[in-house]
Amino acid sequence: MDTATNKIKKIIERALADGRLSSQEDEDIKAAIRSDQKVTEEAMKLYRELQQQIFEGEIIIDD
């Protein structure tokens, strides 16, 4: 896992520490994914895993 992907993973972990995802946290994650103008397969895998956790009810979306 490269440095950018590790950074994204840490942002996701921090955002989900309370089991909730705010709109701002989601925007921060997406901004980190796009930050280097190149979306990697690893970064998208992390985001898909996040989406799956939301779909399965493991993570609650906060507005």
mmCIF file of the N, C-alpha and C atoms, coordinates in Angstrom:
data_MODEL
# 
_entry.id   MODEL 
# 
loop_
_atom_site.group_PDB 
_atom_site.id 
_atom_site.type_symbol 
_atom_site.label_atom_id 
_atom_site.label_alt_id 
_atom_site.label_comp_id 
_atom_site.label_asym_id 
_atom_site.label_entity_id 
_atom_site.label_seq_id 
_atom_site.pdbx_PDB_ins_code 
_atom_site.Cartn_x 
_atom_site.Cartn_y 
_atom_site.Cartn_z 
_atom_site.occupancy 
_atom_site.B_iso_or_equiv 
_atom_site.pdbx_formal_charge 
_atom_site.auth_seq_id 
_atom_site.auth_comp_id 
_atom_site.auth_asym_id 
_atom_site.auth_atom_id 
_atom_site.pdbx_PDB_model_num 
ATOM 1   N N  . MET A 1 1  ? 0.852   -1.177 0.000   1.00 0.00 ? 1  MET A N  1 
ATOM 2   C CA . MET A 1 1  ? 0.000   0.000  0.000   1.00 0.00 ? 1  MET A CA 1 
ATOM 3   C C  . MET A 1 1  ? 0.896   1.238  0.000   1.00 0.00 ? 1  MET A C  1 
ATOM 4   N N  . ASP A 1 2  ? 0.633   2.167  -0.923  1.00 0.00 ? 2  ASP A N  1 
ATOM 5   C CA . ASP A 1 2  ? 1.480   3.352  -1.013  1.00 0.00 ? 2  ASP A CA 1 
ATOM 6   C C  . ASP A 1 2  ? 1.093   4.411  0.027   1.00 0.00 ? 2  ASP A C  1 
ATOM 7   N N  . THR A 1 3  ? 1.863   5.467  0.081   1.00 0.00 ? 3  THR A N  1 
ATOM 8   C CA . THR A 1 3  ? 1.675   6.519  1.083   1.00 0.00 ? 3  THR A CA 1 
ATOM 9   C C  . THR A 1 3  ? 0.304   7.178  0.973   1.00 0.00 ? 3  THR A C  1 
ATOM 10  N N  . ALA A 1 4  ? -0.124  7.495  -0.244  1.00 0.00 ? 4  ALA A N  1 
ATOM 11  C CA . ALA A 1 4  ? -1.429  8.145  -0.438  1.00 0.00 ? 4  ALA A CA 1 
ATOM 12  C C  . ALA A 1 4  ? -2.557  7.236  0.028   1.00 0.00 ? 4  ALA A C  1 
ATOM 13  N N  . THR A 1 5  ? -2.453  5.954  -0.272  1.00 0.00 ? 5  THR A N  1 
ATOM 14  C CA . THR A 1 5  ? -3.487  5.007  0.143   1.00 0.00 ? 5  THR A CA 1 
ATOM 15  C C  . THR A 1 5  ? -3.499  4.861  1.656   1.00 0.00 ? 5  THR A C  1 
ATOM 16  N N  . ASN A 1 6  ? -2.327  4.838  2.265   1.00 0.00 ? 6  ASN A N  1 
ATOM 17  C CA . ASN A 1 6  ? -2.260  4.783  3.734   1.00 0.00 ? 6  ASN A CA 1 
ATOM 18  C C  . ASN A 1 6  ? -2.916  6.010  4.354   1.00 0.00 ? 6  ASN A C  1 
ATOM 19  N N  . LYS A 1 7  ? -2.702  7.171  3.752   1.00 0.00 ? 7  LYS A N  1 
ATOM 20  C CA . LYS A 1 7  ? -3.310  8.406  4.244   1.00 0.00 ? 7  LYS A CA 1 
ATOM 21  C C  . LYS A 1 7  ? -4.832  8.304  4.176   1.00 0.00 ? 7  LYS A C  1 
ATOM 22  N N  . ILE A 1 8  ? -5.346  7.810  3.066   1.00 0.00 ? 8  ILE A N  1 
ATOM 23  C CA . ILE A 1 8  ? -6.795  7.650  2.896   1.00 0.00 ? 8  ILE A CA 1 
ATOM 24  C C  . ILE A 1 8  ? -7.338  6.668  3.927   1.00 0.00 ? 8  ILE A C  1 
ATOM 25  N N  . LYS A 1 9  ? -6.624  5.569  4.121   1.00 0.00 ? 9  LYS A N  1 
ATOM 26  C CA . LYS A 1 9  ? -7.055  4.566  5.098   1.00 0.00 ? 9  LYS A CA 1 
ATOM 27  C C  . LYS A 1 9  ? -7.134  5.178  6.498   1.00 0.00 ? 9  LYS A C  1 
ATOM 28  N N  . LYS A 1 10 ? -6.150  5.985  6.871   1.00 0.00 ? 10 LYS A N  1 
ATOM 29  C CA . LYS A 1 10 ? -6.150  6.619  8.195   1.00 0.00 ? 10 LYS A CA 1 
ATOM 30  C C  . LYS A 1 10 ? -7.294  7.616  8.333   1.00 0.00 ? 10 LYS A C  1 
ATOM 31  N N  . ILE A 1 11 ? -7.588  8.356  7.268   1.00 0.00 ? 11 ILE A N  1 
ATOM 32  C CA . ILE A 1 11 ? -8.707  9.302  7.299   1.00 0.00 ? 11 ILE A CA 1 
ATOM 33  C C  . ILE A 1 11 ? -10.014 8.541  7.510   1.00 0.00 ? 11 ILE A C  1 
ATOM 34  N N  . ILE A 1 12 ? -10.180 7.433  6.810   1.00 0.00 ? 12 ILE A N  1 
ATOM 35  C CA . ILE A 1 12 ? -11.388 6.615  6.965   1.00 0.00 ? 12 ILE A CA 1 
ATOM 36  C C  . ILE A 1 12 ? -11.479 6.073  8.384   1.00 0.00 ? 12 ILE A C  1 
ATOM 37  N N  . GLU A 1 13 ? -10.381 5.553  8.906   1.00 0.00 ? 13 GLU A N  1 
ATOM 38  C CA . GLU A 1 13 ? -10.385 5.002  10.268  1.00 0.00 ? 13 GLU A CA 1 
ATOM 39  C C  . GLU A 1 13 ? -10.754 6.064  11.296  1.00 0.00 ? 13 GLU A C  1 
ATOM 40  N N  . ARG A 1 14 ? -10.186 7.267  11.155  1.00 0.00 ? 14 ARG A N  1 
ATOM 41  C CA . ARG A 1 14 ? -10.516 8.365  12.078  1.00 0.00 ? 14 ARG A CA 1 
ATOM 42  C C  . ARG A 1 14 ? -11.986 8.746  11.981  1.00 0.00 ? 14 ARG A C  1 
ATOM 43  N N  . ALA A 1 15 ? -12.485 8.817  10.756  1.00 0.00 ? 15 ALA A N  1 
ATOM 44  C CA . ALA A 1 15 ? -13.874 9.213  10.537  1.00 0.00 ? 15 ALA A CA 1 
ATOM 45  C C  . ALA A 1 15 ? -14.850 8.200  11.132  1.00 0.00 ? 15 ALA A C  1 
ATOM 46  N N  . LEU A 1 16 ? -14.464 6.934  11.124  1.00 0.00 ? 16 LEU A N  1 
ATOM 47  C CA . LEU A 1 16 ? -15.376 5.880  11.567  1.00 0.00 ? 16 LEU A CA 1 
ATOM 48  C C  . LEU A 1 16 ? -15.160 5.453  13.011  1.00 0.00 ? 16 LEU A C  1 
ATOM 49  N N  . ALA A 1 17 ? -14.309 6.137  13.723  1.00 0.00 ? 17 ALA A N  1 
ATOM 50  C CA . ALA A 1 17 ? -13.999 5.758  15.109  1.00 0.00 ? 17 ALA A CA 1 
ATOM 51  C C  . ALA A 1 17 ? -15.247 5.699  15.977  1.00 0.00 ? 17 ALA A C  1 
ATOM 52  N N  . ASP A 1 18 ? -16.233 6.544  15.670  1.00 0.00 ? 18 ASP A N  1 
ATOM 53  C CA . ASP A 1 18 ? -17.461 6.565  16.466  1.00 0.00 ? 18 ASP A CA 1 
ATOM 54  C C  . ASP A 1 18 ? -18.595 5.756  15.833  1.00 0.00 ? 18 ASP A C  1 
ATOM 55  N N  . GLY A 1 19 ? -18.310 5.055  14.728  1.00 0.00 ? 19 GLY A N  1 
ATOM 56  C CA . GLY A 1 19 ? -19.330 4.239  14.075  1.00 0.00 ? 19 GLY A CA 1 
ATOM 57  C C  . GLY A 1 19 ? -20.299 5.044  13.223  1.00 0.00 ? 19 GLY A C  1 
ATOM 58  N N  . ARG A 1 20 ? -19.973 6.306  13.008  1.00 0.00 ? 20 ARG A N  1 
ATOM 59  C CA . ARG A 1 20 ? -20.825 7.202  12.224  1.00 0.00 ? 20 ARG A CA 1 
ATOM 60  C C  . ARG A 1 20 ? -19.986 7.898  11.155  1.00 0.00 ? 20 ARG A C  1 
ATOM 61  N N  . LEU A 1 21 ? -20.652 8.287  10.084  1.00 0.00 ? 21 LEU A N  1 
ATOM 62  C CA . LEU A 1 21 ? -19.980 9.008  9.006   1.00 0.00 ? 21 LEU A CA 1 
ATOM 63  C C  . LEU A 1 21 ? -20.788 10.258 8.694   1.00 0.00 ? 21 LEU A C  1 
ATOM 64  N N  . SER A 1 22 ? -20.188 11.413 8.911   1.00 0.00 ? 22 SER A N  1 
ATOM 65  C CA . SER A 1 22 ? -20.868 12.675 8.601   1.00 0.00 ? 22 SER A CA 1 
ATOM 66  C C  . SER A 1 22 ? -20.659 13.018 7.130   1.00 0.00 ? 22 SER A C  1 
ATOM 67  N N  . SER A 1 23 ? -21.479 13.917 6.641   1.00 0.00 ? 23 SER A N  1 
ATOM 68  C CA . SER A 1 23 ? -21.331 14.381 5.255   1.00 0.00 ? 23 SER A CA 1 
ATOM 69  C C  . SER A 1 23 ? -19.955 15.000 5.046   1.00 0.00 ? 23 SER A C  1 
ATOM 70  N N  . GLN A 1 24 ? -19.490 15.757 6.037   1.00 0.00 ? 24 GLN A N  1 
ATOM 71  C CA . GLN A 1 24 ? -18.174 16.393 5.931   1.00 0.00 ? 24 GLN A CA 1 
ATOM 72  C C  . GLN A 1 24 ? -17.061 15.348 5.891   1.00 0.00 ? 24 GLN A C  1 
ATOM 73  N N  . GLU A 1 25 ? -17.171 14.314 6.718   1.00 0.00 ? 25 GLU A N  1 
ATOM 74  C CA . GLU A 1 25 ? -16.160 13.249 6.710   1.00 0.00 ? 25 GLU A CA 1 
ATOM 75  C C  . GLU A 1 25 ? -16.148 12.539 5.364   1.00 0.00 ? 25 GLU A C  1 
ATOM 76  N N  . ASP A 1 26 ? -17.326 12.298 4.795   1.00 0.00 ? 26 ASP A N  1 
ATOM 77  C CA . ASP A 1 26 ? -17.408 11.662 3.484   1.00 0.00 ? 26 ASP A CA 1 
ATOM 78  C C  . ASP A 1 26 ? -16.742 12.539 2.428   1.00 0.00 ? 26 ASP A C  1 
ATOM 79  N N  . GLU A 1 27 ? -17.004 13.836 2.474   1.00 0.00 ? 27 GLU A N  1 
ATOM 80  C CA . GLU A 1 27 ? -16.372 14.766 1.531   1.00 0.00 ? 27 GLU A CA 1 
ATOM 81  C C  . GLU A 1 27 ? -14.856 14.792 1.717   1.00 0.00 ? 27 GLU A C  1 
ATOM 82  N N  . ASP A 1 28 ? -14.396 14.750 2.968   1.00 0.00 ? 28 ASP A N  1 
ATOM 83  C CA . ASP A 1 28 ? -12.955 14.731 3.246   1.00 0.00 ? 28 ASP A CA 1 
ATOM 84  C C  . ASP A 1 28 ? -12.300 13.482 2.660   1.00 0.00 ? 28 ASP A C  1 
ATOM 85  N N  . ILE A 1 29 ? -12.972 12.349 2.784   1.00 0.00 ? 29 ILE A N  1 
ATOM 86  C CA . ILE A 1 29 ? -12.446 11.087 2.246   1.00 0.00 ? 29 ILE A CA 1 
ATOM 87  C C  . ILE A 1 29 ? -12.362 11.168 0.724   1.00 0.00 ? 29 ILE A C  1 
ATOM 88  N N  . LYS A 1 30 ? -13.425 11.633 0.093   1.00 0.00 ? 30 LYS A N  1 
ATOM 89  C CA . LYS A 1 30 ? -13.430 11.745 -1.372  1.00 0.00 ? 30 LYS A CA 1 
ATOM 90  C C  . LYS A 1 30 ? -12.374 12.742 -1.857  1.00 0.00 ? 30 LYS A C  1 
ATOM 91  N N  . ALA A 1 31 ? -12.193 13.832 -1.132  1.00 0.00 ? 31 ALA A N  1 
ATOM 92  C CA . ALA A 1 31 ? -11.165 14.813 -1.504  1.00 0.00 ? 31 ALA A CA 1 
ATOM 93  C C  . ALA A 1 31 ? -9.772  14.193 -1.408  1.00 0.00 ? 31 ALA A C  1 
ATOM 94  N N  . ALA A 1 32 ? -9.542  13.385 -0.385  1.00 0.00 ? 32 ALA A N  1 
ATOM 95  C CA . ALA A 1 32 ? -8.241  12.719 -0.230  1.00 0.00 ? 32 ALA A CA 1 
ATOM 96  C C  . ALA A 1 32 ? -8.004  11.731 -1.370  1.00 0.00 ? 32 ALA A C  1 
ATOM 97  N N  . ILE A 1 33 ? -9.055  11.047 -1.782  1.00 0.00 ? 33 ILE A N  1 
ATOM 98  C CA . ILE A 1 33 ? -8.932  10.090 -2.886  1.00 0.00 ? 33 ILE A CA 1 
ATOM 99  C C  . ILE A 1 33 ? -8.550  10.817 -4.178  1.00 0.00 ? 33 ILE A C  1 
ATOM 100 N N  . ARG A 1 34 ? -9.128  11.995 -4.403  1.00 0.00 ? 34 ARG A N  1 
ATOM 101 C CA . ARG A 1 34 ? -8.872  12.756 -5.637  1.00 0.00 ? 34 ARG A CA 1 
ATOM 102 C C  . ARG A 1 34 ? -7.676  13.698 -5.536  1.00 0.00 ? 34 ARG A C  1 
ATOM 103 N N  . SER A 1 35 ? -7.048  13.786 -4.391  1.00 0.00 ? 35 SER A N  1 
ATOM 104 C CA . SER A 1 35 ? -6.043  14.822 -4.133  1.00 0.00 ? 35 SER A CA 1 
ATOM 105 C C  . SER A 1 35 ? -4.860  14.832 -5.096  1.00 0.00 ? 35 SER A C  1 
ATOM 106 N N  . ASP A 1 36 ? -4.456  13.689 -5.569  1.00 0.00 ? 36 ASP A N  1 
ATOM 107 C CA . ASP A 1 36 ? -3.295  13.667 -6.465  1.00 0.00 ? 36 ASP A CA 1 
ATOM 108 C C  . ASP A 1 36 ? -3.694  13.567 -7.939  1.00 0.00 ? 36 ASP A C  1 
ATOM 109 N N  . GLN A 1 37 ? -4.968  13.860 -8.223  1.00 0.00 ? 37 GLN A N  1 
ATOM 110 C CA . GLN A 1 37 ? -5.489  13.855 -9.595  1.00 0.00 ? 37 GLN A CA 1 
ATOM 111 C C  . GLN A 1 37 ? -5.482  12.470 -10.235 1.00 0.00 ? 37 GLN A C  1 
ATOM 112 N N  . LYS A 1 38 ? -5.236  11.437 -9.414  1.00 0.00 ? 38 LYS A N  1 
ATOM 113 C CA . LYS A 1 38 ? -5.215  10.079 -9.946  1.00 0.00 ? 38 LYS A CA 1 
ATOM 114 C C  . LYS A 1 38 ? -5.874  9.167  -8.914  1.00 0.00 ? 38 LYS A C  1 
ATOM 115 N N  . VAL A 1 39 ? -6.994  8.561  -9.280  1.00 0.00 ? 39 VAL A N  1 
ATOM 116 C CA . VAL A 1 39 ? -7.699  7.665  -8.369  1.00 0.00 ? 39 VAL A CA 1 
ATOM 117 C C  . VAL A 1 39 ? -7.161  6.258  -8.593  1.00 0.00 ? 39 VAL A C  1 
ATOM 118 N N  . THR A 1 40 ? -6.571  5.696  -7.543  1.00 0.00 ? 40 THR A N  1 
ATOM 119 C CA . THR A 1 40 ? -5.980  4.366  -7.674  1.00 0.00 ? 40 THR A CA 1 
ATOM 120 C C  . THR A 1 40 ? -7.009  3.281  -7.375  1.00 0.00 ? 40 THR A C  1 
ATOM 121 N N  . GLU A 1 41 ? -6.712  2.103  -7.844  1.00 0.00 ? 41 GLU A N  1 
ATOM 122 C CA . GLU A 1 41 ? -7.571  0.950  -7.582  1.00 0.00 ? 41 GLU A CA 1 
ATOM 123 C C  . GLU A 1 41 ? -7.650  0.674  -6.080  1.00 0.00 ? 41 GLU A C  1 
ATOM 124 N N  . GLU A 1 42 ? -6.540  0.816  -5.379  1.00 0.00 ? 42 GLU A N  1 
ATOM 125 C CA . GLU A 1 42 ? -6.527  0.578  -3.927  1.00 0.00 ? 42 GLU A CA 1 
ATOM 126 C C  . GLU A 1 42 ? -7.409  1.579  -3.188  1.00 0.00 ? 42 GLU A C  1 
ATOM 127 N N  . ALA A 1 43 ? -7.353  2.840  -3.605  1.00 0.00 ? 43 ALA A N  1 
ATOM 128 C CA . ALA A 1 43 ? -8.180  3.872  -2.969  1.00 0.00 ? 43 ALA A CA 1 
ATOM 129 C C  . ALA A 1 43 ? -9.659  3.586  -3.200  1.00 0.00 ? 43 ALA A C  1 
ATOM 130 N N  . MET A 1 44 ? -10.011 3.184  -4.399  1.00 0.00 ? 44 MET A N  1 
ATOM 131 C CA . MET A 1 44 ? -11.411 2.868  -4.685  1.00 0.00 ? 44 MET A CA 1 
ATOM 132 C C  . MET A 1 44 ? -11.862 1.626  -3.920  1.00 0.00 ? 44 MET A C  1 
ATOM 133 N N  . LYS A 1 45 ? -10.959 0.683  -3.722  1.00 0.00 ? 45 LYS A N  1 
ATOM 134 C CA . LYS A 1 45 ? -11.295 -0.506 -2.932  1.00 0.00 ? 45 LYS A CA 1 
ATOM 135 C C  . LYS A 1 45 ? -11.639 -0.098 -1.500  1.00 0.00 ? 45 LYS A C  1 
ATOM 136 N N  . LEU A 1 46 ? -10.851 0.807  -0.931  1.00 0.00 ? 46 LEU A N  1 
ATOM 137 C CA . LEU A 1 46 ? -11.132 1.292  0.424   1.00 0.00 ? 46 LEU A CA 1 
ATOM 138 C C  . LEU A 1 46 ? -12.498 1.974  0.479   1.00 0.00 ? 46 LEU A C  1 
ATOM 139 N N  . TYR A 1 47 ? -12.809 2.779  -0.527  1.00 0.00 ? 47 TYR A N  1 
ATOM 140 C CA . TYR A 1 47 ? -14.094 3.488  -0.537  1.00 0.00 ? 47 TYR A CA 1 
ATOM 141 C C  . TYR A 1 47 ? -15.254 2.511  -0.730  1.00 0.00 ? 47 TYR A C  1 
ATOM 142 N N  . ARG A 1 48 ? -15.069 1.506  -1.572  1.00 0.00 ? 48 ARG A N  1 
ATOM 143 C CA . ARG A 1 48 ? -16.120 0.488  -1.756  1.00 0.00 ? 48 ARG A CA 1 
ATOM 144 C C  . ARG A 1 48 ? -16.357 -0.282 -0.465  1.00 0.00 ? 48 ARG A C  1 
ATOM 145 N N  . GLU A 1 49 ? -15.296 -0.568 0.277   1.00 0.00 ? 49 GLU A N  1 
ATOM 146 C CA . GLU A 1 49 ? -15.451 -1.250 1.566   1.00 0.00 ? 49 GLU A CA 1 
ATOM 147 C C  . GLU A 1 49 ? -16.239 -0.379 2.537   1.00 0.00 ? 49 GLU A C  1 
ATOM 148 N N  . LEU A 1 50 ? -15.980 0.922  2.523   1.00 0.00 ? 50 LEU A N  1 
ATOM 149 C CA . LEU A 1 50 ? -16.728 1.863  3.351   1.00 0.00 ? 50 LEU A CA 1 
ATOM 150 C C  . LEU A 1 50 ? -18.205 1.841  2.958   1.00 0.00 ? 50 LEU A C  1 
ATOM 151 N N  . GLN A 1 51 ? -18.485 1.892  1.667   1.00 0.00 ? 51 GLN A N  1 
ATOM 152 C CA . GLN A 1 51 ? -19.867 1.856  1.191   1.00 0.00 ? 51 GLN A CA 1 
ATOM 153 C C  . GLN A 1 51 ? -20.557 0.556  1.607   1.00 0.00 ? 51 GLN A C  1 
ATOM 154 N N  . GLN A 1 52 ? -19.838 -0.537 1.556   1.00 0.00 ? 52 GLN A N  1 
ATOM 155 C CA . GLN A 1 52 ? -20.409 -1.829 1.948   1.00 0.00 ? 52 GLN A CA 1 
ATOM 156 C C  . GLN A 1 52 ? -20.769 -1.828 3.434   1.00 0.00 ? 52 GLN A C  1 
ATOM 157 N N  . GLN A 1 53 ? -19.919 -1.245 4.265   1.00 0.00 ? 53 GLN A N  1 
ATOM 158 C CA . GLN A 1 53 ? -20.207 -1.154 5.699   1.00 0.00 ? 53 GLN A CA 1 
ATOM 159 C C  . GLN A 1 53 ? -21.457 -0.316 5.947   1.00 0.00 ? 53 GLN A C  1 
ATOM 160 N N  . ILE A 1 54 ? -21.635 0.734  5.180   1.00 0.00 ? 54 ILE A N  1 
ATOM 161 C CA . ILE A 1 54 ? -22.835 1.563  5.301   1.00 0.00 ? 54 ILE A CA 1 
ATOM 162 C C  . ILE A 1 54 ? -24.056 0.751  4.876   1.00 0.00 ? 54 ILE A C  1 
ATOM 163 N N  . PHE A 1 55 ? -23.962 0.068  3.744   1.00 0.00 ? 55 PHE A N  1 
ATOM 164 C CA . PHE A 1 55 ? -25.058 -0.734 3.218   1.00 0.00 ? 55 PHE A CA 1 
ATOM 165 C C  . PHE A 1 55 ? -25.485 -1.812 4.207   1.00 0.00 ? 55 PHE A C  1 
ATOM 166 N N  . GLU A 1 56 ? -24.509 -2.414 4.886   1.00 0.00 ? 56 GLU A N  1 
ATOM 167 C CA . GLU A 1 56 ? -24.801 -3.490 5.837   1.00 0.00 ? 56 GLU A CA 1 
ATOM 168 C C  . GLU A 1 56 ? -25.222 -2.969 7.207   1.00 0.00 ? 56 GLU A C  1 
ATOM 169 N N  . GLY A 1 57 ? -25.240 -1.657 7.379   1.00 0.00 ? 57 GLY A N  1 
ATOM 170 C CA . GLY A 1 57 ? -25.686 -1.067 8.638   1.00 0.00 ? 57 GLY A CA 1 
ATOM 171 C C  . GLY A 1 57 ? -24.627 -1.026 9.721   1.00 0.00 ? 57 GLY A C  1 
ATOM 172 N N  . GLU A 1 58 ? -23.386 -1.320 9.367   1.00 0.00 ? 58 GLU A N  1 
ATOM 173 C CA . GLU A 1 58 ? -22.295 -1.282 10.342  1.00 0.00 ? 58 GLU A CA 1 
ATOM 174 C C  . GLU A 1 58 ? -21.900 0.159  10.664  1.00 0.00 ? 58 GLU A C  1 
ATOM 175 N N  . ILE A 1 59 ? -22.119 1.046  9.702   1.00 0.00 ? 59 ILE A N  1 
ATOM 176 C CA . ILE A 1 59 ? -21.799 2.462  9.846   1.00 0.00 ? 59 ILE A CA 1 
ATOM 177 C C  . ILE A 1 59 ? -23.086 3.253  9.641   1.00 0.00 ? 59 ILE A C  1 
ATOM 178 N N  . ILE A 1 60 ? -23.318 4.217  10.499  1.00 0.00 ? 60 ILE A N  1 
ATOM 179 C CA . ILE A 1 60 ? -24.502 5.065  10.407  1.00 0.00 ? 60 ILE A CA 1 
ATOM 180 C C  . ILE A 1 60 ? -24.104 6.383  9.754   1.00 0.00 ? 60 ILE A C  1 
ATOM 181 N N  . ILE A 1 61 ? -24.936 6.857  8.841   1.00 0.00 ? 61 ILE A N  1 
ATOM 182 C CA . ILE A 1 61 ? -24.673 8.129  8.178   1.00 0.00 ? 61 ILE A CA 1 
ATOM 183 C C  . ILE A 1 61 ? -25.303 9.244  8.999   1.00 0.00 ? 61 ILE A C  1 
ATOM 184 N N  . ASP A 1 62 ? -24.484 10.222 9.369   1.00 0.00 ? 62 ASP A N  1 
ATOM 185 C CA . ASP A 1 62 ? -24.930 11.419 10.085  1.00 0.00 ? 62 ASP A CA 1 
ATOM 186 C C  . ASP A 1 62 ? -24.992 12.574 9.104   1.00 0.00 ? 62 ASP A C  1 
ATOM 187 N N  . ASP A 1 63 ? -25.981 13.401 9.255   1.00 0.00 ? 63 ASP A N  1 
ATOM 188 C CA . ASP A 1 63 ? -26.060 14.595 8.395   1.00 0.00 ? 63 ASP A CA 1 
ATOM 189 C C  . ASP A 1 63 ? -25.509 15.800 9.076   1.00 0.00 ? 63 ASP A C  1 
# 
